[in-house]
Amino acid sequence: MKRLFHIDSCLRSGSRTKLIADALIDRLSERYEIETIKLSDYDFPVVKDDILNERSSGYVPDEYVQIAKKIAAADVLVISAPFWDMSFPSALKVFLENMSLFNVTFASNEKECYGLCKAEKVLYITTRGMNIKTGDEMEQATPYIKAISKLWGLGELHVIAAENIDYSSPEQIEEKIQNAIKEGEALCDAF
Ligand SMILES: Cc1cc2nc3c(=O)[nH]c(=O)nc-3n(C[C@H](O)[C@H](O)[C@H](O)COP(=O)(O)O)c2cc1C
């Protein structure tokens, strides 16, 4: 069975993003072996001098190397993350920095960096409070995920998003979530 690695960056109980992600992961579990890391269960450290010095001397905690290896080996990578401060939560950025490991997720030669990850597809699932569409200049999550995908050698990025959630009635929110699930399921069936 092919492998899917899910970075669950939904940090709030009652997360609407998680409702969409749960449904899509459920759908994908029919064809993929799923492994999820739930960032709310972790406190990944901010990368600064101590970590950089350890890396320079060749040391990275084995737990992090093992997670990064799973990311590199996955056939599909799913990132679920609410839209915070025009991007995604910093917990996800800190996680990605800890996973951006030389000779695991990327490497370089004398000319350039290149990716070591296998996934041909990345699925980013989000909900946004404001009426901001994917690709809007105010939306700074997708460009970053595209860029890190390029560094790590990940494939095509697909985005499932529901917008204007914080200015919708409960009925409208439910409808938006169901629409995102429907769109996502059709997409996932082609993965
Ligand atoms: C800390 C925080 C920051 C947020 N920043 C933004 C923002 O910059 N733009 C926006 O459209 N919505 C913002 N929102 C609203 C969320 O995007 C929206 O409520 C989303 O549905 C939350 O996802 P969740 O239900 O999965 O937690 C923010 C919410 C929180 C809690």
The ligand as an SDF file (V2000), in Angstrom:
LIG
                    3D

 31 33  0  0  0  0  0  0  0  0999 V2000
   -4.7370   33.3270   15.8180 C   0  0  0  0  0  0  0  0  0  0  0  0
   -5.6710   33.4780   14.6480 C   0  0  0  0  0  0  0  0  0  0  0  0
   -5.2900   34.2600   13.5670 C   0  0  0  0  0  0  0  0  0  0  0  0
   -6.1410   34.4060   12.4750 C   0  0  0  0  0  0  0  0  0  0  0  0
   -5.7330   35.1770   11.4290 N   0  0  0  0  0  0  0  0  0  0  0  0
   -6.5340   35.2890   10.3330 C   0  0  0  0  0  0  0  0  0  0  0  0
   -6.1210   36.0430    9.2260 C   0  0  0  0  0  0  0  0  0  0  0  0
   -5.0660   36.6490    9.1840 O   0  0  0  0  0  0  0  0  0  0  0  0
   -6.9460   36.1050    8.1530 N   0  0  0  0  0  0  0  0  0  0  0  0
   -8.1400   35.4380    8.1080 C   0  0  0  0  0  0  0  0  0  0  0  0
   -8.8260   35.4550    7.0820 O   0  0  0  0  0  0  0  0  0  0  0  0
   -8.5570   34.7230    9.1780 N   0  0  0  0  0  0  0  0  0  0  0  0
   -7.7890   34.6330   10.2760 C   0  0  0  0  0  0  0  0  0  0  0  0
   -8.2060   33.8990   11.3500 N   0  0  0  0  0  0  0  0  0  0  0  0
   -9.4940   33.2120   11.2710 C   0  0  0  0  0  0  0  0  0  0  0  0
   -9.3110   31.7590   10.8420 C   0  0  0  0  0  0  0  0  0  0  0  0
   -8.6730   31.6670    9.5980 O   0  0  0  0  0  0  0  0  0  0  0  0
  -10.6490   31.0390   10.7110 C   0  0  0  0  0  0  0  0  0  0  0  0
  -11.4220   31.1820   11.8880 O   0  0  0  0  0  0  0  0  0  0  0  0
  -10.4290   29.5800   10.3970 C   0  0  0  0  0  0  0  0  0  0  0  0
  -11.6440   28.9580   10.0470 O   0  0  0  0  0  0  0  0  0  0  0  0
   -9.8450   28.8730   11.6140 C   0  0  0  0  0  0  0  0  0  0  0  0
   -9.6570   27.5220   11.3110 O   0  0  0  0  0  0  0  0  0  0  0  0
  -10.0030   26.3870   12.3710 P   0  0  0  0  0  0  0  0  0  0  0  0
  -11.4960   26.4290   12.6290 O   0  0  0  0  0  0  0  0  0  0  0  0
   -9.5870   25.1520   11.6580 O   0  0  0  0  0  0  0  0  0  0  0  0
   -9.1970   26.6620   13.5940 O   0  0  0  0  0  0  0  0  0  0  0  0
   -7.4040   33.7590   12.4570 C   0  0  0  0  0  0  0  0  0  0  0  0
   -7.7800   32.9890   13.5640 C   0  0  0  0  0  0  0  0  0  0  0  0
   -6.9370   32.8620   14.6490 C   0  0  0  0  0  0  0  0  0  0  0  0
   -7.3690   32.0060   15.8250 C   0  0  0  0  0  0  0  0  0  0  0  0
  1  2  1  0
  2  3  1  0
  2 30  2  0
  3  4  2  0
  4  5  1  0
  4 28  1  0
  5  6  2  0
  6  7  1  0
  6 13  1  0
  7  8  2  0
  7  9  1  0
  9 10  1  0
 10 11  2  0
 10 12  1  0
 12 13  2  0
 13 14  1  0
 14 15  1  0
 14 28  1  0
 15 16  1  0
 16 17  1  0
 16 18  1  0
 18 19  1  0
 18 20  1  0
 20 21  1  0
 20 22  1  0
 22 23  1  0
 23 24  1  0
 24 25  2  0
 24 26  1  0
 24 27  1  0
 28 29  2  0
 29 30  1  0
 30 31  1  0
M  END
$$$$
